[in-house]
Amino acid sequence: MPSYHDNNRRISLLKGELDALVQAYGPGYLSSDPLEFPRRYKNPADTEAAALICALFAYGNVTSMKAFLERLLEALGPSPARALKEGRRVRARPYRFQTADDVERFLGGLGRVLKKHGSIEAAFCGVEGDAEARLENLALALRRASGRLTPGLAHLLPLPSSGSACKRWWLFLRWVVRKEDGVDLGLWSCLKPADLIIPVDVHVARMARRLGLAKRKSPDRLFAIEVTESLRRLCPEDPVKYDFALARPGILKRQSG
């Protein structure tokens, strides 16, 4: 059994390796991430709306995903929040599991939620509970506002209660909750970084296993919680600060490959 001293040394070495990753992969790598799109807007309402759209479609091939988002945000115009609240009809294109109709329904639903609550933060924080409970409520509200629940919309708006890691929901929350640091946006005040769970994609899962951050094999909700708890021992107040850097090596390798 490892001694207390050995365990502390292992944690110190791991923290050093992760802190070095954070230093190596900072704002200069935003071009490899959909987070570059919300950063184009000066109005926080537009940044928030664009962030939700970009986070929920943040899956699949990075090049294809960014091309899709570029066209979609261009169609919404210089103020996506205003366009959504006004119910502007956007002729969308399909994206992987979402048909063009799914995308248009989602945009319409998001617009109705924004019009009712004023902001996504207000819709999220308008109910009691922890971050997962509030995510569940927001996902259900968007599903209802989007109309008939198709397979594409169910995929786009997953429920934490399903056992999914809900990577894209937690990605959105990381972007808006963590303070402005050149990567994340620091838009919200109703949650603290300590309340977050790490968004687990294939790249983060691979790095987490390599670094011994999780023993569980399936990259599900429990895997994400296990990784978050491991990172909490290194940085209790902001365990997900390592997420962007953990994902970069795998993303950049795939892009160059």
C-alpha positions in Angstrom: 0.0 0.0 0.0 1.4 3.4 -1.0 2.5 5.5 2.0 1.1 9.0 2.7 4.4 10.5 1.5 4.3 8.5 -1.7 0.7 9.5 -2.4 1.5 13.2 -1.8 4.5 12.9 -4.1 2.4 11.3 -6.9 -0.2 14.1 -6.5 2.5 16.7 -6.7 4.0 15.2 -9.8 0.6 14.9 -11.5 -0.3 18.5 -10.6 3.1 19.6 -12.1 2.3 17.7 -15.3 -1.2 19.1 -15.7 -0.1 22.7 -14.8 2.6 22.3 -17.5 -0.1 21.3 -20.0 -2.2 24.4 -19.1 0.8 26.6 -19.7 1.5 24.9 -23.0 -2.0 25.0 -24.4 -3.5 28.4 -23.7 -5.4 31.0 -25.7 -3.1 30.6 -28.7 -4.9 27.3 -29.5 -8.4 28.7 -29.7 -8.4 28.2 -33.4 -8.7 24.5 -32.7 -11.9 24.9 -30.6 -15.4 26.2 -31.3 -15.0 28.6 -28.4 -13.4 31.0 -30.9 -16.9 31.8 -32.3 -18.5 33.2 -29.1 -15.4 35.3 -28.6 -16.3 37.3 -31.7 -19.2 39.1 -30.0 -18.9 42.1 -27.7 -22.4 42.0 -26.3 -22.6 39.4 -23.4 -26.1 38.3 -24.6 -24.8 37.4 -28.0 -21.7 35.7 -26.6 -24.0 33.6 -24.3 -26.3 32.6 -27.1 -23.5 31.8 -29.5 -21.7 29.8 -26.8 -24.8 27.5 -26.2 -25.2 26.9 -29.9 -21.5 26.2 -30.4 -21.2 23.9 -27.4 -24.2 21.8 -28.3 -22.9 21.2 -31.8 -19.4 20.6 -30.6 -19.0 17.0 -31.7 -17.6 15.2 -34.8 -14.9 16.3 -37.1 -13.6 19.7 -36.0 -13.2 21.1 -39.5 -16.8 20.1 -40.5 -18.2 21.3 -37.2 -16.6 24.7 -37.5 -17.7 25.1 -41.1 -21.3 24.3 -40.0 -21.1 26.8 -37.1 -19.6 29.5 -39.3 -22.6 29.3 -41.7 -25.2 29.0 -38.9 -23.9 32.0 -36.9 -23.6 34.1 -40.1 -27.2 33.4 -40.9 -28.2 34.7 -37.4 -26.4 38.0 -38.2 -24.4 40.3 -36.0 -26.7 39.8 -32.9 -27.7 36.1 -32.5 -29.5 36.8 -29.2 -31.7 39.5 -30.9 -32.3 37.3 -33.9 -33.3 34.4 -31.8 -35.7 36.4 -29.5 -37.3 37.9 -32.6 -37.9 34.5 -34.0 -35.9 35.1 -37.2 -36.3 32.1 -39.5 -33.0 30.7 -40.5 -32.6 28.3 -43.4 -30.3 25.8 -41.6 -28.3 22.9 -43.0 -28.2 19.4 -41.4 -25.3 18.4 -39.2 -24.5 14.8 -38.6 -27.4 13.5 -36.3 -29.5 16.6 -36.7 -31.6 17.3 -39.8 -32.1 20.8 -41.1 -35.5 20.7 -39.4 -34.0 19.7 -36.1 -31.6 22.7 -36.3 -34.4 25.1 -37.1 -36.6 23.7 -34.3 -33.8 24.0 -31.8 -33.1 27.7 -32.8 -36.8 28.4 -32.5 -37.0 26.8 -29.1 -33.9 28.6 -27.9 -35.4 31.9 -29.1 -38.6 31.2 -27.1 -36.6 30.3 -24.0 -34.6 33.5 -24.3 -37.7 35.6 -24.9 -39.4 34.2 -21.8 -36.4 34.4 -19.4 -34.3 37.1 -20.9 -31.1 35.0 -20.9 -29.9 31.4 -20.7 -28.5 32.1 -17.2 -31.9 33.3 -16.0 -33.5 30.2 -17.4 -30.9 27.9 -15.8 -30.9 29.6 -12.4 -34.7 30.0 -12.2 -35.0 26.6 -10.4 -33.6 25.1 -7.2 -31.0 22.4 -7.1 -27.4 21.6 -8.0 -25.9 22.1 -11.4 -27.1 18.8 -12.7 -30.7 19.4 -11.7 -30.6 22.8 -13.3 -29.1 21.3 -16.5 -31.9 18.8 -16.5 -34.5 21.5 -16.3 -32.9 23.6 -19.0 -32.6 20.7 -21.4 -36.3 19.8 -20.8 -37.3 23.4 -21.3 -35.5 23.6 -24.6 -36.9 20.2 -25.7 -40.5 21.5 -25.0 -39.9 24.8 -26.6 -38.5 23.1 -29.7 -41.6 21.1 -30.4 -41.8 17.5 -31.4 -38.9 15.6 -29.9 -37.0 13.9 -32.7 -34.0 11.6 -32.4 -31.8 14.4 -33.5 -33.1 16.8 -30.9 -32.8 14.2 -28.2 -29.2 13.8 -29.1 -28.6 17.5 -29.2 -30.3 18.1 -25.8 -29.3 15.1 -23.7 -30.6 14.7 -20.1 -28.2 14.2 -17.2 -30.8 11.8 -15.7 -30.0 9.4 -18.7 -26.6 8.6 -17.2 -24.8 10.4 -20.1 -21.7 12.3 -19.4 -23.5 15.3 -21.1 -20.1 16.5 -22.4 -21.5 19.3 -24.4 -23.7 20.7 -21.6 -20.7 20.7 -19.2 -18.6 22.3 -21.9 -21.0 25.1 -22.2 -21.0 25.6 -18.4 -17.2 25.6 -18.3 -17.2 28.3 -20.9 -19.7 30.6 -19.2 -18.9 29.9 -15.5 -15.1 29.9 -15.4 -13.6 33.4 -15.1 -12.3 35.1 -18.2 -8.8 33.8 -18.8 -8.3 34.2 -22.5 -10.0 30.8 -23.1 -13.2 30.7 -21.0 -15.7 33.5 -20.9 -16.7 34.3 -17.4 -20.2 35.3 -18.2 -22.2 33.8 -15.4 -22.3 34.4 -11.6 -24.9 31.9 -10.5 -22.4 29.0 -10.3 -18.8 28.6 -9.1 -16.1 26.7 -11.0 -16.0 24.3 -8.1 -19.6 23.3 -9.0 -18.6 22.0 -12.5 -18.0 18.5 -13.8 -15.4 18.0 -16.5 -16.7 17.6 -20.1 -15.5 14.2 -21.1 -14.8 13.6 -24.8 -12.7 10.9 -26.4 -9.5 13.0 -26.0 -10.1 13.9 -22.3 -11.0 10.2 -21.6 -7.8 9.0 -23.1 -5.6 11.4 -21.2 -7.5 10.7 -18.0 -6.8 7.0 -18.3 -3.2 7.6 -19.1 -2.7 9.9 -16.1 -4.6 7.6 -13.7 -7.4 10.1 -13.1 -10.1 7.4 -13.5 -10.3 3.6 -13.2 -13.7 3.3 -14.7 -13.6 2.2 -18.4 -16.9 3.6 -19.8 -16.8 7.4 -20.4 -20.2 8.0 -18.9 -21.5 10.3 -16.1 -19.7 8.3 -13.4 -16.4 8.4 -15.3 -16.7 12.2 -15.6 -17.4 12.5 -11.8 -14.4 10.3 -11.0 -12.1 12.4 -13.2 -13.5 15.6 -11.6 -12.9 14.3 -8.1 -9.3 13.4 -9.0 -8.8 16.9 -10.4 -10.5 18.4 -7.3 -7.6 17.0 -5.2 -5.3 19.1 -7.3 -7.4 22.3 -7.5 -10.5 22.2 -5.2 -11.8 25.6 -6.3 -11.5 25.0 -10.0 -11.1 21.3 -11.0 -12.1 21.7 -14.7 -9.4 24.4 -15.4 -7.4 21.5 -16.9 -10.1 20.5 -19.5 -9.0 22.7 -22.5 -5.4 21.6 -22.1 -6.2 17.9 -21.6 -8.1 17.8 -24.9 -5.6 19.7 -27.0 -3.0 17.0 -27.7 -5.6 14.6 -29.1 -7.5 17.3 -31.1 -4.3 18.7 -32.6 -3.1 15.2 -33.5 -6.4 14.4 -35.2 -6.3 17.7 -37.1 -2.8 17.1 -38.4 -3.4 13.5 -39.2 
